[in-house]
Amino acid sequence: MISDASEALDIPVIGSLNGVTNAGWIDYAKKIQDAGAKALELNVYAVATDLDESSVEVEQRYLDVLTAVKASVDIPVAMKLSPYFSSVANMSKRLVEAGVDGLVLFNRFYQPDYDLDALQVTADLNLSTANEIRLPLLWIAVLKNRLETSLAATTGVETHLEVLKYLMAGADVTMTASSLITKGPGYVTTLIDGMTRWMEEREYESVEQLKGSMSQSAVADPSTFERANYIKILEKNKAEYTLAG
Ligand SMILES: Cc1cc2nc3c(=O)[nH]c(=O)nc-3n(C[C@H](O)[C@H](O)[C@H](O)COP(=O)(O)O)c2cc1C
């Protein structure tokens, strides 16, 4: 697919490699590079359910996979992260130190539901909504300008507004899967047209001008991204919450 796509398209094709352990990654990474991919995204899709595997061991797995793949290919390598590290910031920093070229925030693990009539675990396609951008948005805004790496946003891009928000937080790239699954690949044009209109109306001259303009390091009050803001919100709405019991 990568080789066909690379030949057919004028845009760079990026390979995506998913796995759990260290085995098998290297061969495929090399094959993806040889097929013409201009970059590679690694997704260590492992839900850490083993009671005896420590957080240090889980984190080391990501670093080991990255180090092994980086040593075997020349193209840039990005890593798609889980939002569930104790310290997303420290994990990101260590991946950058280990040579990652980009961080993709975040992987969206499949979370099962139950069908109470059939008494079965449901196997449905749970597509994302725009409400889910807040977690990646927070972390992109926090990490922007603090690490020497590209940042890509994934989850919840339903319209051009989510693309704009992610760019303003500091994303170099925004991705969308769910919207293309429901609306088809042509929907990318709608997103770009919406962005262009929005930017023209507000006299933005380039995407570069948008990028990171509302990151934590750029806003007047950086505490808006942290707990202090939560306390402020509760204080402001105290009367309302008290009345509501
Ligand atoms: C049907 C489907 C298949 C997916 N397959 C992969 C995959 O193979 N590798 C991967 O890294 N992410 C995969 N994802 C996750 C998406 O890349 C993306 O991270 C997630 O859907 C959140 O982005 P969205 O809100 O744009 O859908 C898949 C998502 C869906 C809905």
The ligand as an SDF file (V2000), in Angstrom:
LIG
                    3D

 31 33  0  0  0  0  0  0  0  0999 V2000
  -11.5170    2.1200   12.4850 C   0  0  0  0  0  0  0  0  0  0  0  0
  -10.2880    2.6940   13.0960 C   0  0  0  0  0  0  0  0  0  0  0  0
   -9.0660    2.0820   12.8820 C   0  0  0  0  0  0  0  0  0  0  0  0
   -7.9020    2.5930   13.4540 C   0  0  0  0  0  0  0  0  0  0  0  0
   -6.7040    1.9780   13.2350 N   0  0  0  0  0  0  0  0  0  0  0  0
   -5.5810    2.5020   13.7440 C   0  0  0  0  0  0  0  0  0  0  0  0
   -4.3280    1.9060   13.4870 C   0  0  0  0  0  0  0  0  0  0  0  0
   -4.2210    0.8860   12.7980 O   0  0  0  0  0  0  0  0  0  0  0  0
   -3.2300    2.4710   14.0080 N   0  0  0  0  0  0  0  0  0  0  0  0
   -3.3010    3.6020   14.7800 C   0  0  0  0  0  0  0  0  0  0  0  0
   -2.2640    4.1000   15.2210 O   0  0  0  0  0  0  0  0  0  0  0  0
   -4.4780    4.1790   15.0540 N   0  0  0  0  0  0  0  0  0  0  0  0
   -5.5970    3.6570   14.5580 C   0  0  0  0  0  0  0  0  0  0  0  0
   -6.8050    4.2500   14.8460 N   0  0  0  0  0  0  0  0  0  0  0  0
   -6.8450    5.4170   15.7270 C   0  0  0  0  0  0  0  0  0  0  0  0
   -6.8120    6.6970   14.9250 C   0  0  0  0  0  0  0  0  0  0  0  0
   -5.5980    6.8190   14.2100 O   0  0  0  0  0  0  0  0  0  0  0  0
   -6.9390    7.9090   15.8330 C   0  0  0  0  0  0  0  0  0  0  0  0
   -5.8300    8.0170   16.7080 O   0  0  0  0  0  0  0  0  0  0  0  0
   -8.1980    7.8630   16.6720 C   0  0  0  0  0  0  0  0  0  0  0  0
   -9.2860    7.3880   15.9100 O   0  0  0  0  0  0  0  0  0  0  0  0
   -8.5310    9.2490   17.1930 C   0  0  0  0  0  0  0  0  0  0  0  0
   -8.6000   10.1770   16.1480 O   0  0  0  0  0  0  0  0  0  0  0  0
   -9.9750   10.6410   15.4910 P   0  0  0  0  0  0  0  0  0  0  0  0
  -10.6990   11.3850   16.5330 O   0  0  0  0  0  0  0  0  0  0  0  0
   -9.5630   11.4900   14.3510 O   0  0  0  0  0  0  0  0  0  0  0  0
  -10.7120    9.4150   15.0530 O   0  0  0  0  0  0  0  0  0  0  0  0
   -7.9770    3.7550   14.2630 C   0  0  0  0  0  0  0  0  0  0  0  0
   -9.2160    4.3620   14.4720 C   0  0  0  0  0  0  0  0  0  0  0  0
  -10.3640    3.8610   13.9020 C   0  0  0  0  0  0  0  0  0  0  0  0
  -11.6710    4.5460   14.1610 C   0  0  0  0  0  0  0  0  0  0  0  0
  1  2  1  0
  2  3  1  0
  2 30  2  0
  3  4  2  0
  4  5  1  0
  4 28  1  0
  5  6  2  0
  6  7  1  0
  6 13  1  0
  7  8  2  0
  7  9  1  0
  9 10  1  0
 10 11  2  0
 10 12  1  0
 12 13  2  0
 13 14  1  0
 14 15  1  0
 14 28  1  0
 15 16  1  0
 16 17  1  0
 16 18  1  0
 18 19  1  0
 18 20  1  0
 20 21  1  0
 20 22  1  0
 22 23  1  0
 23 24  1  0
 24 25  2  0
 24 26  1  0
 24 27  1  0
 28 29  2  0
 29 30  1  0
 30 31  1  0
M  END
$$$$
